[in-house]
């Protein structure tokens, strides 16, 4: 799964459709139609703290 986040997701289908098309065209055949492309449902204010805490937890 590839998760898109931030201001770019406000473009909706204008960004999703071409991104999905190009992604599928350039994926190895074994991965075509198997990788999901989704928009994050996190609030922008929460993402930074969650990302930072994930890095600390990882180490």
N, CA, C and O of each residue as an XYZ file, in Angstrom:
236
protein
N       0.835     -1.164      0.000
C       0.000      0.000      0.000
C       0.889      1.240      0.000
O       1.895      1.301      0.707
N       0.508      2.201     -0.788
C       1.166      3.500     -0.799
C       0.144      4.512     -0.312
O      -0.959      4.607     -0.851
N       0.524      5.268      0.715
C      -0.387      6.235      1.327
C       0.065      7.643      0.965
O       1.199      8.035      1.238
N      -0.837      8.396      0.349
C      -0.564      9.795      0.029
C      -1.113     10.660      1.150
O      -2.176     10.382      1.705
N      -0.366     11.721      1.477
C      -0.751     12.564      2.598
C      -0.424     14.017      2.303
O       0.442     14.313      1.480
N      -1.106     14.905      2.964
C      -0.811     16.329      2.876
C      -1.712     17.038      1.895
O      -2.765     16.531      1.508
N      -1.280     18.219      1.501
C      -2.076     19.057      0.615
C      -2.410     18.406     -0.706
O      -3.435     18.715     -1.313
N      -1.556     17.512     -1.155
C      -1.773     16.856     -2.447
C      -3.092     16.071     -2.489
O      -3.686     15.924     -3.557
N      -3.545     15.574     -1.358
C      -4.765     14.762     -1.376
C      -6.019     15.595     -1.595
O      -7.082     15.058     -1.907
N      -5.894     16.911     -1.432
C      -7.041     17.784     -1.688
C      -7.410     17.791     -3.172
O      -8.524     18.179     -3.527
N      -6.505     17.375     -4.025
C      -6.766     17.321     -5.464
C      -7.655     16.136     -5.834
O      -8.187     16.089     -6.943
N      -7.821     15.184     -4.926
C      -8.724     14.051     -5.157
C      -8.397     13.252     -6.402
O      -7.256     12.834     -6.598
N      -9.409     13.039     -7.253
C      -9.233     12.233     -8.458
C      -8.292     12.869     -9.471
O      -7.740     12.171    -10.322
N      -8.101     14.181     -9.393
C      -7.177     14.831    -10.326
C      -5.753     14.318    -10.127
O      -4.971     14.284    -11.078
N      -5.415     13.926     -8.924
C      -4.080     13.381     -8.651
C      -4.110     11.856     -8.605
O      -3.154     11.201     -9.020
N      -5.208     11.290     -8.100
C      -5.268      9.841     -7.902
C      -5.284      9.065     -9.221
O      -4.524      8.111     -9.385
N      -6.131      9.459    -10.146
C      -6.250      8.703    -11.398
C      -4.950      8.656    -12.199
O      -4.513      7.563    -12.560
N      -4.311      9.794    -12.494
C      -3.059      9.701    -13.250
C      -1.935      9.013    -12.479
O      -1.107      8.316    -13.066
N      -1.911      9.210    -11.168
C      -0.879      8.560    -10.364
C      -1.039      7.049    -10.427
O      -0.057      6.327    -10.600
N      -2.259      6.569    -10.288
C      -2.546      5.135    -10.343
C      -2.189      4.566    -11.719
O      -1.588      3.496    -11.815
N      -2.560      5.283    -12.776
C      -2.255      4.829    -14.139
C      -0.751      4.679    -14.353
O      -0.290      3.653    -14.852
N       0.004      5.695    -13.978
C       1.458      5.657    -14.178
C       2.118      4.624    -13.273
O       3.078      3.963    -13.669
N       1.605      4.493    -12.070
C       2.148      3.498    -11.154
C       1.970      2.098    -11.738
O       2.916      1.311    -11.780
N       0.762      1.794    -12.185
C       0.492      0.463    -12.732
C       1.326      0.189    -13.981
O       1.797     -0.929    -14.189
N       1.506      1.216    -14.808
C       2.278      1.061    -16.040
C       3.744      0.754    -15.756
O       4.396      0.068    -16.544
N       4.268      1.254    -14.640
C       5.687      1.107    -14.333
C       6.016      0.042    -13.294
O       7.186     -0.187    -12.988
N       4.997     -0.605    -12.755
C       5.244     -1.682    -11.794
C       5.705     -2.945    -12.507
O       5.361     -3.176    -13.666
N       6.470     -3.742    -11.822
C       6.784     -5.060    -12.357
C       5.485     -5.835    -12.506
O       4.589     -5.687    -11.674
N       5.357     -6.652    -13.534
C       4.105     -7.381    -13.757
C       3.605     -8.154    -12.536
O       2.397     -8.269    -12.327
N       4.509     -8.673    -11.746
C       4.094     -9.451    -10.582
C       3.336     -8.598     -9.551
O       2.552     -9.127     -8.763
N       3.573     -7.273     -9.560
C       2.929     -6.383     -8.593
C       1.733     -5.618     -9.157
O       1.003     -4.968     -8.410
N       1.532     -5.694    -10.473
C       0.427     -4.946    -11.069
C      -0.908     -5.415    -10.503
O      -1.140     -6.609    -10.312
N      -1.774     -4.445    -10.241
C      -3.108     -4.668     -9.658
C      -3.054     -5.261     -8.249
O      -4.046     -5.818     -7.778
N      -1.921     -5.148     -7.579
C      -1.798     -5.672     -6.219
C      -1.416     -4.586     -5.210
O      -1.547     -4.791     -4.003
N      -0.948     -3.445     -5.691
C      -0.528     -2.365     -4.798
C      -1.665     -1.347     -4.705
O      -2.134     -0.826     -5.716
N      -2.094     -1.078     -3.483
C      -3.158     -0.092     -3.277
C      -2.549      1.292     -3.154
O      -1.475      1.465     -2.578
N      -3.241      2.265     -3.696
C      -2.866      3.665     -3.588
C      -4.020      4.354     -2.870
O      -5.132      4.403     -3.395
N      -3.768      4.885     -1.676
C      -4.850      5.452     -0.863
C      -4.451      6.810     -0.296
O      -3.270      7.151     -0.219
N      -5.464      7.573      0.097
C      -5.245      8.836      0.792
C      -5.264      8.570      2.288
O      -6.073      7.783      2.779
N      -4.376      9.224      3.000
C      -4.341      9.110      4.454
C      -5.588      9.754      5.048
O      -6.095     10.747      4.528
N      -6.067      9.186      6.125
C      -7.209      9.752      6.821
C      -6.783     10.478      8.098
O      -7.628     10.932      8.870
N      -5.465     10.584      8.316
C      -4.961     11.299      9.485
C      -5.139     12.800      9.317
O      -5.069     13.328      8.208
N      -5.368     13.472     10.430
C      -5.372     14.929     10.413
C      -3.925     15.379     10.276
O      -3.018     14.755     10.827
N      -3.712     16.464      9.538
C      -2.339     16.932      9.306
C      -1.601     17.204     10.604
O      -0.401     16.946     10.692
N      -2.292     17.721     11.615
C      -1.647     18.029     12.885
C      -1.192     16.761     13.619
O      -0.214     16.798     14.366
N      -1.887     15.655     13.412
C      -1.546     14.405     14.095
C      -0.414     13.649     13.417
O       0.296     12.882     14.068
N      -0.239     13.854     12.132
C       0.722     13.059     11.373
C       2.159     13.261     11.842
O       2.912     12.295     11.965
N       2.539     14.496     12.101
C       3.921     14.772     12.505
C       4.264     14.084     13.821
O       5.325     13.471     13.940
N       3.395     14.178     14.789
C       3.678     13.568     16.093
C       3.657     12.046     16.006
O       4.450     11.372     16.663
N       2.755     11.511     15.200
C       2.724     10.047     15.037
C       3.974      9.540     14.319
O       4.519      8.494     14.671
N       4.424     10.287     13.312
C       5.651      9.901     12.602
C       6.869      9.956     13.505
O       7.709      9.057     13.484
N       6.961     11.009     14.295
C       8.093     11.152     15.227
C       8.086     10.057     16.273
O       9.131      9.490     16.592
N       6.909      9.755     16.811
C       6.831      8.717     17.834
C       7.135      7.337     17.238
O       7.689      6.478     17.924
N       6.780      7.123     15.978
C       7.093      5.839     15.330
C       8.602      5.675     15.185
O       9.120      4.570     15.346
N       9.308      6.749     14.884
C      10.765      6.684     14.764
C      11.410      6.346     16.101
O      12.351      5.553     16.155
N      10.918      6.935     17.166
C      11.464      6.655     18.501
C      11.194      5.208     18.879
O      12.068      4.529     19.418
N       9.998      4.740     18.602
C       9.609      3.370     18.943
C      10.454      2.357     18.182
O      10.798      1.297     18.706
N      10.783      2.696     16.939
C      11.580      1.830     16.079
C      12.992      1.652     16.629
O      13.582      0.583     16.472
N      13.536      2.672     17.265
C      14.908      2.610     17.744
C      14.902      2.179     19.175
O      15.962      2.058     19.788
